[in-house]
Structures are given as structure tokens and as C-alpha cells.
Amino acid sequence: MTGEVLAALAGAVPRTLALTGLALLIGTTLGPGLCAARVSPVPVLRGIAATVMLAFRSVPPILWLLLAFHGFGTGPRGAGAFAAAAVGLSLIAAARTAEVCSAALSAVPAGQWEAAAALHLPRRALAIDVIVPQLLRAALPALAADAAVLLRDSALAATIGVGEIAFAAARAAQRTPEGLAVFAAAAALYMAIGPLVAAAIRRAGRRIGAGAAR
Amino acid sequence: MSDVLALWRLALPALLDGLRTGLAVTGAGLLLGLPLGLGLALAAASRRPWLRLPALALAAVGRGAPVLILLEGAAVGLPATGLPLGPFAAAALALAWWTAAQTRGILLAALGAVPRGQSEAAAALGLDRVDTLRFVSLPQALRVAAPALLGLAVLLFQAASLGFAIGLPDLVGQALAWGAATSRVVPVLVLAALLYAAVCLPATAVVAALERRTGRPAA
């Protein structure tokens, strides 16, 4: 396989990383908020959050990207394919993060809340110093795995024209008779980057403070 | 609002056609992928490296590569090496590969969940490895794995939504075609999303109910 093809694939890596990184950043920021709404004492908030999370669970990611693209990405005043892909992937990441947070929340022992109440801990200290570190520790493995999944989902952006790895591979495969090798190389790239993305999430989680004393 | 409904009524037959295609390719993927996944899981325990290692590689790629790459590899890459495949066959093959990789993971976990005493007792009774698997470990593992495998089927149906990228006239493909023809892409895409939800929501509810029945989380 020519160096030209490999160069084309390598040149597309930054866009893949940018898309994935942006979506992870926004998703992990919005996700906990969505999760909080999901368990909120306010019924309207709970209902909206539940509907949103259900929607993202039952509609495939490609449709969200296509809706974003045709909704505000096309046309002379459109935001462009990259922005549409970023928005779509960010929302998907937020929904998945909310799911992980919901599951992790039920992993925190009920006794924690009770103990905090017994100590008359103010709600803010309770949340930040007691619940969040334990929540983060329970959620981190799933968040890291989801990050690798998001990297693979970033390939969907190729269908709306974003020049990331899958797009470059499809274009290169049309020009050479060794299409299979091109796609094999692209697959290898994704398989190599996946663990790196997961490790980055784990490292970020540890920095934020998953190290809670039990 | 009423013109959107009118558009939906016009587009619905084509979209339902696409939905049927999507379900068909999902079925094909399951039919090919589940047995292959079982084979990959059994190969993982094999003492023969020529069996174990290629199976490991197949599973790693099926799991680690984006579905889109698998689809395009089957649709564009394979014909280049002399094996022409239509969109449905290519999609079925690629999705079967993905399914096999995921199934292997589920089955390996399920086999690990069978108590060790079972295989020890089987050995004590004089059963060899194959018979132990056939009559003791695998049936129990399959019962544990059932909810997860059903959940996998739903995920496969969602993954199959990418078939349009290789020319398969599935739900998304029909929606895009209708959207392009009528210049009303977003409303038709919304209808497609509703159709997906209409299939996936009940299916997910069934999986959740099954999880509760067997008392084990599906994931």
C-alpha cells in the first residue's frame, strides 16, 4: 500500500481526535446535569430527562448526526458538517454519560447519605466531598469504555462529509485496487487509538478526584 | 403541522419498506453472527494456537473497528479482491462479523458465570471436555446469556442503520431519498427516528423484563 494512502489516513487522524475529544468534553460536562435532572424531585425535570435519555437510547446515532446536519449544517448559512457532527456526537455522549452516572449513583451505598445526614453535613459538601468521588470511581470504567465507543461512532461523521479517518479511507479505497488493505489500515488506526482515548478518560477521572477514601 | 402529517403519510410506505430491509439484514446478521460468535468463544479456550489466535484477531477487529469500516470493507474492499457482493450480502457479512465479536464477549462472560463446581463435577463423572461443554456448561451459560443476547439483537438493529452508506435501501436510506426528492429532509428523518423508536423501545422493554426474570443484569 502506497505511502500516499497511509499519509491520507494519518492526515485525517487529527480531525477524528478533535471530533471525539470535543464530544467527550461536552458530553461528560452535560451528562451529569442530565443525570441530576433524571433523579430530580421536580417531576417535569425528571420527565424531560427521562424522555431525552430514552430518545437517545432508542434512536441510532446516525439519525442524530443526520438531523443535526440537515437541520443546521447545510446551506450557505449552515454551520457546516464538522459542527453538526460535533453537536450530534456531544449530545450522544451526554446521554450515555447520564446513563453511566445513573447506574453509578445506585452503586453508592445508601448509608453514605444517611451518614452525612447524621453528621449534619450541608448538601453541597455532601455532594462534592462524599458522593461525587464515589460516583466517579464507580462510573470511571464505563466512562472509559464509552469513550472508545464514541471514537468508533465518530466514523459516522464520514457519511456527512467530515474528512476524518473513515472518510479518508473510503476516498482512498476508490483510487487503489487494494481497497481491502486501505480499510484494514483504517481499522488498525481505530483499534490503536481506542485504548488511548479510554486511558485519557481514566487519567482525567483520577485527576478530578476518583481517589476517595472508603 | 398538517402538511408534515401529509408528508409522513406519503413517505410511510417507502420507510416501512426500508424498515423491513433493516430487519431482514439484522436477522441475517444474527443468523450468521451468533453461531460464529459461539465458535469464537469456544476457540478462545482451545489449546491449539492456530485456532485460538486467528479467532482472537477476528474478534478484536470485529469489536475494535467502527461498523462503518466493516461495512465499507465488505462492500468496497472485498469486490476489489475479486469477491463481488451486493449491498445486502455485504451488510449481512459485516454485521455478522460485528455480532460474532460481541457474542463472543457475552458468551465468554456467561461461561465464566457458570459455577466451577459444575465442570469439576462433570470431570468427576468422567465427562470429557467436549461433552462437559455440550451438556453442562453451555446450556447454563446460554440461559445466563439470553437477555444480553437479546439486547445485542437490538443493538445490531441500530448498527444496521448504517446500511445506507453502502447502498442498502434501509430505513435511513429511504428517508434520505424521500427527503432529497421532496426537499423536506428533516421531517422525513424525524419520521424515521420515530419508526426506530417504535421498534427499539418495546424491544428494550422486553429485554429489561427478561433481565428481571433471570435476576442478572444483561450488560
Chai-1 contact restraints between the chains, C-beta under 6 A:
chainA,res_idxA,chainB,res_idxB,connection_type,confidence,min_distance_angstrom,max_distance_angstrom,comment,restraint_id
A,S58,B,A197,contact,1.0,0.0,6.0,A-B,restraint_1
A,S58,B,C200,contact,1.0,0.0,6.0,A-B,restraint_2
A,S58,B,L201,contact,1.0,0.0,6.0,A-B,restraint_3
A,V59,B,A193,contact,1.0,0.0,6.0,A-B,restraint_4
A,V59,B,Y196,contact,1.0,0.0,6.0,A-B,restraint_5
A,V59,B,A197,contact,1.0,0.0,6.0,A-B,restraint_6
A,P60,B,Q158,contact,1.0,0.0,6.0,A-B,restraint_7
A,P60,B,S161,contact,1.0,0.0,6.0,A-B,restraint_8
A,I62,B,S161,contact,1.0,0.0,6.0,A-B,restraint_9
A,I62,B,L162,contact,1.0,0.0,6.0,A-B,restraint_10
A,L63,B,A193,contact,1.0,0.0,6.0,A-B,restraint_11
A,L66,B,L189,contact,1.0,0.0,6.0,A-B,restraint_12
A,L67,B,L189,contact,1.0,0.0,6.0,A-B,restraint_13
A,H70,B,V185,contact,1.0,0.0,6.0,A-B,restraint_14
A,H70,B,V186,contact,1.0,0.0,6.0,A-B,restraint_15
A,G71,B,V186,contact,1.0,0.0,6.0,A-B,restraint_16
A,R152,B,P66,contact,1.0,0.0,6.0,A-B,restraint_17
A,A155,B,P66,contact,1.0,0.0,6.0,A-B,restraint_18
A,A155,B,L68,contact,1.0,0.0,6.0,A-B,restraint_19
A,T159,B,A165,contact,1.0,0.0,6.0,A-B,restraint_20
A,A166,B,L68,contact,1.0,0.0,6.0,A-B,restraint_21
A,A166,B,I69,contact,1.0,0.0,6.0,A-B,restraint_22
A,A170,B,E72,contact,1.0,0.0,6.0,A-B,restraint_23
A,A173,B,V76,contact,1.0,0.0,6.0,A-B,restraint_24
A,P177,B,A80,contact,1.0,0.0,6.0,A-B,restraint_25
A,G179,B,V76,contact,1.0,0.0,6.0,A-B,restraint_26
A,G179,B,G77,contact,1.0,0.0,6.0,A-B,restraint_27
A,G179,B,A80,contact,1.0,0.0,6.0,A-B,restraint_28
A,L180,B,G77,contact,1.0,0.0,6.0,A-B,restraint_29
A,L180,B,T81,contact,1.0,0.0,6.0,A-B,restraint_30
A,F183,B,I69,contact,1.0,0.0,6.0,A-B,restraint_31
A,F183,B,G73,contact,1.0,0.0,6.0,A-B,restraint_32
A,F183,B,G77,contact,1.0,0.0,6.0,A-B,restraint_33
A,A186,B,I69,contact,1.0,0.0,6.0,A-B,restraint_34
A,A187,B,V61,contact,1.0,0.0,6.0,A-B,restraint_35
A,A187,B,A65,contact,1.0,0.0,6.0,A-B,restraint_36
A,A187,B,I69,contact,1.0,0.0,6.0,A-B,restraint_37
A,Y190,B,A65,contact,1.0,0.0,6.0,A-B,restraint_38
A,Y190,B,P66,contact,1.0,0.0,6.0,A-B,restraint_39
A,M191,B,G64,contact,1.0,0.0,6.0,A-B,restraint_40
